[in-house]
Amino acid sequence: MGNEQQQSPSVAKFINSHLQLSHVFHFLFFVIGLSVGITIASHLKCFFNSRATMVSLTLSPPPEVLLLEPPPPPLIKPFFPPPASPPTLLPDIRPPIMHKMDDDELLSRASMIRRIQNFRHGQHVPKVAFMFLTKGPIPLAPLWEKFFRGHEGFYTIYVHHLPSYNESMPDGSVFHERRIPSKPVEWGRPSMIDAERRLLANALLDASNERFVLLSETCIPIFNFTTVYNYLINANESFVASYDDPRKVGRGRYNPKMFPTITVSDWRKGSQWFEVNRKLAIEIVSDTKYYPIFREYCSPPCYMDEHYIPTLVNIRCQDQNSNRSITWVDWSKAGPHPGKFVKQAISEEFLDQIRFGRNCSYNGNTSSVCFLFARKFLPNTLQPLLQLAPTSLHF
């Protein structure tokens, strides 16, 4: 008994120590298990939240999800052009033909207006600007009326009269109220180019004009409107006669004082009656480098209307020009002016000879249609031309 009593304190101490270690191990296991549980639960929560977010975004995100992040930028609805269909004309809204701008303001404003690109597909109809440079009346106007009839919305008309001409065209005429503000013009003088630039600038104010043709009161169309329109709108190049003439009437008119801005190798000659696309029209009205030199150093016997635009085109954009005019004239007779035509000369054979008398290049292909207009036709040619219009000219 005494021996057992002596061992009991040691046994009790051992037992207490064992119990304490057991509690420690239980506590450690609890802590470890709790940590592992929290970690697994956290991962499971992230997993399920991620899945729930993906599903909710795939369907329709609830408001509370969107509030967790900064609001997204506003959506821009994409524009899908409607199916291709025949062009639908927009309302014929044109800039006012009369204005109070001086030439500097007019040229500046016109040079800044580019072609409008944001017309709805299928509604933008490119137009041809027909620009008439005349002294007074247009005696062949009834032929042009017949030419334009039924094609409203595909063309615009601009007329530059001498300021002293006060008559107006009647209501219903395609020329009614198509007169632009004008200034006096002298043949062979810089004022002729001023008038041409004035016409171009007014036409450029209408952003739907894409082709620009210069005509006189003695010009006539030698094809119907549809042929002329398609020929011009589909052309890859402009139609400006620009060639090097080594004779006295060519290079002989070059003034050495133009050097070095304009050299004799730049110098070109050509017909006054041009047709240009919008890009080249802007080049002409915005030119401030070459025009002042021509104005100062090109006076008769240097004729600015025969050299300025051909030379400018040669310097700036010769690769975009056909180097030919689409207005036919008769230079078979000697003299500074082309031949004139009276009513006795008008016949179907005569017109066909002008229309199909030669071949030329059009968009890289050989074409028998080289001229769309002809001049100089006197007023008494109107009646025979009107008689031939339905059968020979097809309008």
C-alpha positions in Angstrom: 0.0 0.0 0.0 2.7 2.3 0.9 4.5 1.5 -2.4 1.3 2.3 -4.5 0.8 5.4 -2.5 4.3 6.5 -3.4 3.7 6.0 -7.2 0.3 7.7 -7.4 1.6 11.3 -7.7 3.8 10.3 -10.7 0.9 8.5 -12.4 -1.4 11.5 -11.8 1.2 13.8 -13.2 1.6 11.6 -16.3 -2.1 11.4 -16.8 -2.5 15.2 -16.6 0.3 15.7 -19.0 -1.2 13.3 -21.5 -4.6 15.0 -21.2 -3.0 18.4 -21.9 -1.2 17.1 -25.0 -4.4 15.6 -26.2 -6.2 18.9 -25.8 -3.4 20.7 -27.7 -3.5 18.2 -30.5 -7.3 18.5 -30.7 -7.0 22.3 -30.8 -4.3 22.1 -33.5 -6.5 19.7 -35.6 -9.4 22.0 -35.1 -7.5 25.1 -36.2 -6.0 23.2 -39.2 -9.4 21.8 -40.2 -11.0 25.2 -39.8 -8.3 26.8 -42.0 -8.7 24.2 -44.6 -12.5 24.5 -44.5 -12.3 28.3 -44.9 -9.9 28.0 -47.8 -12.0 25.4 -49.6 -15.2 27.4 -48.9 -13.5 30.5 -50.3 -12.5 28.8 -53.5 -15.9 27.2 -53.9 -17.5 30.6 -53.3 -15.3 32.3 -56.0 -16.0 29.4 -58.3 -19.7 29.6 -58.0 -19.8 33.4 -58.0 -17.7 33.4 -61.2 -20.0 30.8 -62.8 -23.0 32.8 -61.7 -21.6 36.0 -63.1 -20.8 34.4 -66.4 -24.3 33.0 -66.7 -25.9 36.3 -65.6 -23.8 38.3 -68.2 -24.6 35.8 -70.9 -28.3 36.4 -70.2 -29.3 39.8 -68.8 -27.1 41.4 -66.1 -29.0 42.4 -63.0 -28.6 46.0 -61.9 -26.6 45.1 -58.8 -23.9 43.4 -60.9 -23.5 46.5 -63.1 -23.1 48.7 -60.0 -20.0 46.7 -58.9 -17.9 48.3 -61.7 -17.7 51.8 -63.3 -20.6 52.3 -65.8 -19.6 51.4 -69.3 -19.3 54.0 -72.1 -22.5 54.6 -74.1 -23.0 52.2 -76.9 -23.0 53.5 -80.5 -25.5 51.7 -82.6 -23.8 50.3 -85.7 -25.1 51.6 -89.0 -26.1 48.9 -91.5 -26.7 50.2 -95.0 -30.0 49.2 -96.5 -30.1 46.7 -99.3 -28.9 48.0 -102.6 -31.7 49.6 -104.6 -32.1 52.1 -107.4 -31.1 55.6 -106.3 -33.7 57.6 -104.5 -33.4 61.3 -105.0 -33.0 63.5 -102.0 -35.0 66.7 -101.9 -33.4 69.1 -104.3 -32.0 71.5 -101.6 -29.3 73.7 -103.2 -27.3 76.5 -101.8 -28.6 80.0 -102.7 -27.3 80.9 -106.1 -27.1 84.6 -105.3 -25.0 85.7 -102.4 -23.0 88.7 -101.2 -19.6 87.0 -100.9 -16.6 88.7 -102.6 -14.3 86.5 -104.7 -11.8 85.9 -102.0 -14.4 84.7 -99.5 -16.2 82.6 -102.2 -13.0 80.9 -103.3 -11.9 80.3 -99.7 -15.2 78.7 -98.7 -15.4 76.6 -101.8 -11.9 75.2 -101.3 -12.9 73.9 -97.8 -16.0 72.0 -98.9 -15.3 68.4 -99.7 -17.7 65.8 -101.0 -20.2 64.7 -98.4 -19.5 61.1 -97.5 -22.3 60.4 -95.0 -25.3 60.3 -97.4 -27.3 57.2 -96.7 -26.4 54.5 -99.1 -28.8 54.4 -102.0 -29.9 58.1 -101.5 -26.8 60.0 -102.6 -27.1 60.9 -106.2 -23.9 62.5 -107.7 -24.6 65.4 -109.9 -22.9 67.1 -112.9 -22.5 70.9 -112.7 -23.1 72.5 -116.1 -21.4 75.9 -116.0 -22.3 78.4 -118.8 -19.9 81.3 -119.4 -21.8 83.7 -121.6 -21.9 87.4 -122.6 -25.7 87.7 -122.5 -28.5 85.4 -123.6 -28.3 81.7 -124.3 -29.8 81.5 -127.8 -29.7 77.7 -127.9 -31.5 77.4 -124.6 -34.5 75.5 -126.0 -32.2 72.7 -127.2 -30.7 72.5 -123.7 -34.2 72.5 -122.1 -34.9 69.4 -124.2 -31.6 67.8 -123.2 -32.3 68.3 -119.4 -36.0 67.5 -119.4 -36.8 64.5 -117.1 -33.5 64.4 -115.4 -34.0 66.7 -112.5 -31.9 66.0 -109.5 -28.9 64.7 -111.6 -27.6 68.1 -112.6 -27.1 71.7 -111.5 -26.8 74.7 -113.8 -24.7 77.9 -113.2 -24.6 80.8 -115.5 -22.1 83.7 -115.5 -23.5 86.6 -117.6 -21.8 90.0 -118.0 -23.1 92.2 -115.2 -24.7 94.5 -117.8 -27.0 91.8 -119.0 -30.3 92.3 -117.2 -32.8 89.9 -118.8 -34.0 86.8 -116.9 -35.2 83.4 -118.0 -38.9 82.6 -117.5 -40.4 80.5 -114.7 -40.2 76.8 -115.6 -36.9 77.1 -117.5 -34.0 75.1 -116.3 -32.0 78.4 -116.5 -34.4 80.3 -114.3 -32.6 81.9 -111.3 -29.4 80.0 -112.1 -27.4 83.2 -112.6 -24.4 83.7 -110.2 -22.9 87.0 -109.1 -20.6 88.1 -111.9 -18.0 90.7 -112.9 -16.8 92.0 -116.3 -14.9 89.6 -118.5 -12.4 90.4 -121.3 -11.3 87.8 -123.8 -7.7 86.7 -123.3 -7.4 88.6 -120.0 -7.1 87.2 -116.4 -10.7 88.2 -115.8 -11.7 85.2 -118.0 -10.0 82.9 -115.5 -11.6 84.8 -112.7 -15.0 84.0 -114.2 -14.2 80.4 -114.6 -13.0 80.1 -111.0 -16.1 82.0 -109.9 -18.3 79.4 -111.6 -16.3 76.5 -110.1 -16.5 78.0 -106.7 -20.2 78.5 -106.8 -20.7 74.9 -108.0 -18.4 73.5 -105.3 -20.7 75.0 -102.6 -23.1 72.2 -103.6 -21.4 69.1 -102.1 -23.3 66.7 -104.3 -21.7 68.1 -107.5 -19.0 65.7 -108.5 -18.2 66.7 -112.1 -17.9 70.2 -113.5 -18.1 71.1 -117.2 -17.5 74.6 -118.7 -19.7 75.6 -121.6 -20.4 78.7 -123.7 -23.6 80.0 -125.2 -22.5 78.5 -128.6 -22.2 75.0 -127.2 -24.5 72.1 -127.9 -24.8 68.6 -126.5 -24.2 65.9 -129.1 -25.5 63.0 -127.0 -28.5 62.6 -124.8 -28.4 63.4 -121.1 -28.1 59.8 -119.9 -25.1 59.1 -122.1 -23.4 62.4 -121.0 -24.1 61.8 -117.4 -22.8 58.2 -117.3 -19.8 59.1 -119.3 -18.7 61.8 -116.9 -19.7 60.2 -113.6 -18.0 56.9 -114.4 -14.8 58.6 -115.8 -11.6 57.9 -113.9 -9.9 61.1 -115.2 -10.7 64.7 -115.9 -10.8 66.1 -119.4 -8.5 69.0 -119.8 -6.5 69.5 -123.0 -2.9 70.0 -121.8 0.0 69.6 -124.3 3.4 71.0 -125.0 3.4 73.2 -128.1 6.9 74.1 -129.2 5.7 76.9 -131.5 5.6 80.6 -130.9 1.9 80.3 -129.9 2.9 77.7 -127.3 6.3 77.8 -125.6 6.8 81.2 -127.2 4.3 82.7 -124.8 6.2 81.6 -121.7 7.6 84.5 -119.7 11.1 83.7 -118.1 10.1 85.9 -115.2 7.8 83.0 -114.1 11.0 81.0 -113.2 11.6 79.2 -110.9 8.0 78.6 -109.7 7.0 77.8 -113.3 9.6 76.5 -115.7 9.3 76.2 -119.5 9.1 72.5 -119.1 6.0 72.9 -116.9 4.4 75.2 -119.5 1.3 73.8 -121.3 -1.4 74.9 -123.7 -4.9 73.7 -124.2 -8.6 74.4 -124.8 -10.4 76.7 -122.5 -13.4 74.4 -122.4 -12.6 71.8 -119.7 -14.4 69.2 -117.6 -12.9 68.3 -114.2 -13.8 66.2 -111.2 -14.3 67.6 -107.7 -10.7 67.1 -106.6 -9.3 69.1 -109.5 -11.9 71.7 -109.2 -10.8 72.3 -105.6 -7.2 72.5 -106.8 -8.2 75.3 -109.3 -10.1 77.5 -106.8 -7.7 77.0 -104.0 -4.5 77.8 -106.0 -2.6 80.7 -104.5 0.9 79.8 -105.8 0.6 79.8 -109.6 -2.4 82.0 -110.2 -0.7 85.3 -109.0 2.3 84.5 -111.3 0.0 84.0 -114.3 -1.9 87.1 -113.5 1.2 89.2 -113.4 3.2 87.7 -116.3 0.6 86.3 -118.8 -1.1 89.0 -120.8 -1.7 89.1 -124.6 -0.2 87.7 -126.6 -0.1 85.2 -123.7 -3.7 84.2 -123.2 -4.3 83.0 -119.6 -7.4 81.0 -120.5 -5.3 78.8 -122.9 -2.4 78.2 -120.5 -3.2 78.6 -116.8 -5.4 75.5 -116.2 -3.5 73.3 -118.6 -0.2 74.2 -116.9 -1.7 73.9 -113.4 -3.0 70.4 -114.2 0.4 69.4 -115.6 2.2 70.5 -112.4 -0.3 69.3 -109.8 -2.1 66.2 -111.1 -1.1 65.2 -114.7 -1.6 61.5 -113.8 -5.3 62.2 -113.2 -6.0 63.9 -116.5 -6.9 62.5 -119.9 -5.1 65.4 -121.7 -8.0 65.9 -124.1 -11.1 68.0 -124.2 -14.6 66.6 -124.6 -15.9 69.8 -126.4 -15.3 69.6 -130.2 -14.3 72.6 -132.2 -13.3 73.1 -135.8 -9.7 74.3 -136.1 -9.4 73.4 -139.8 -9.5 77.0 -140.8 -6.5 79.3 -140.2 -6.9 82.0 -137.5 -7.1 82.5 -133.8 -10.7 81.4 -133.5 -12.5 78.1 -134.4 -15.0 77.8 -137.3 -18.6 78.8 -136.8 -21.6 76.9 -138.0 -24.9 78.1 -139.5 -28.1 76.2 -140.1 -27.1 75.1 -143.6 -24.3 73.0 -142.1 -26.6 71.0 -139.8 -27.4 67.5 -140.9 -27.4 64.0 -139.3 -24.2 63.1 -141.2 -22.5 66.2 -139.9 -23.4 65.5 -136.3 -22.4 61.8 -136.6 -19.0 62.8 -138.0 -18.5 64.9 -134.8 -19.8 62.2 -132.6 -18.0 59.2 -134.0 -15.3 60.6 -136.2 -12.3 59.5 -134.2 -11.1 57.1 -131.5 -9.7 57.9 -128.1 -8.9 56.4 -124.7 -11.6 56.2 -122.0 -10.9 54.5 -118.7 -8.0 52.7 -120.3 -10.1 51.4 -123.2 -10.5 52.5 -126.8 -13.7 54.4 -127.4 -15.4 55.9 -130.4 -17.2 58.4 -128.1 -14.6 61.2 -127.5 -16.7 64.4 -127.6 -19.9 65.1 -125.7 -20.4 68.7 -126.7 -19.5 70.9 -129.7 -19.2 74.6 -130.5 -19.5 77.2 -132.2 -23.1 77.0 -133.3 -24.9 80.3 -134.3 -28.5 81.0 -133.2 -30.0 80.1 -136.5 -28.9 76.5 -136.0 -31.5 76.0 -133.3 -34.4 74.9 -135.5 -32.6 72.2 -137.4 -31.0 71.0 -134.2 -34.4 70.7 -132.5 -35.7 68.7 -135.5 -32.7 66.3 -135.3 -32.7 65.9 -131.5 -35.3 63.1 -131.3 -33.7 60.9 -134.0 -30.0 61.8 -134.2 -29.3 63.0 -130.7 -31.9 60.8 -129.1 -33.4 63.3 -126.7 
